[in-house]
């Protein structure tokens, strides 16, 4: 799949927490943990699981980053 986003970060999924409609997926990228908010449907369609390698694609208009202390 080709995409135009330049901000692609390789990491490992460390947590998938589903809510009523939205899930928070935490990805460890070189020791920094990023949190993505996506739909539960997207989590299911992508079959996201803890321990999987993942590619975080950051859109300039919507960026959320969480850092664990």
N, C-alpha and C positions, 0 to 999 in steps of 0.2 A: 504494500500500500504506500503510495506517495503522499506526503503531506508537505505543506509549505512552512510549517512552524520550524523555527531555527533553534528554539530552546527545548532540546530533548535531553533528558537526564536518565542514565541507566541506574537502576537500583534494585532492591529486593523488597517485596511486600512484607511488612512486619505486623500489620493489623488490618482487619476488615471489620468495621462495626456498622451494621445496618440499623437505620432508624425507621420511622414510619414510612417515609418515601425516599429519603436520601441516605446514602452511605458515606462514611468517612474511611478512606483508604490511606493508610500511612505507609510511606515508602522510604527506606533508608538509602540515601544517596551519598556514599562515601563518608558515613558517620553523621550526616545531617538528615533528620527525618522531616519529610514533607508530607502534608496532609492534603488529599484531593477530596473534594465533595462531588460525588456523582450519584446518579440514580441507582436505586436497588436493582432495577431492570438491567442497567449497564453492568453491574457487578455479576449478575447471573449470566448475561449473554457472553461476557468475557471470561466467565468461570474463574474469577479472581480468588486466589487462595494465599494464605500466609506461606512464605518461603519461596514463592515464585519470583523469578526475575521479571522485571517490568521496566517499561519506558515511560517516564513522566513527560508529558508534553505540556509546556506552559504557554498559555495564551496571554499576550501582553495586556489584554483588557481585563483579565481575571486571574490574579495570582494570590495564592494563599500558601504560606510557608510556616511550619511549626518546628521549633528547635527544642529537643530534649536537653535538659540540664544534666 
